[in-house]
Amino acid sequence: MNKVKILVVEDEIIVAKDISVSLAEVGYEIVGIASNSISALDLFNKYY
């Protein structure tokens, strides 16, 4: 079964890392971290 892929969007890097670790521990695949919506859309368009 494929893992659910998640792009974390959070402007506080420490919070973003904590969210990423927590989600990865329960089986989600973290595909990236973006600090704002523009960066998130750029990452999404670049890789998907």
C-alpha positions, 0 to 999 in steps of 0.5 A: 500500500502506498504511503500518504504524501504530505507537504508541510506548510508552516512558517516556524521551522521548529514547528514544521520539523516537529510536525514532520517528525510526528507524521513520519513516526505514524507512517506518512511520507513527508515530501517537503516543508514550505514556509508559505503558500507560494513556496508550497505551490512552487514545490508542488508544481515542480515535483508533481 
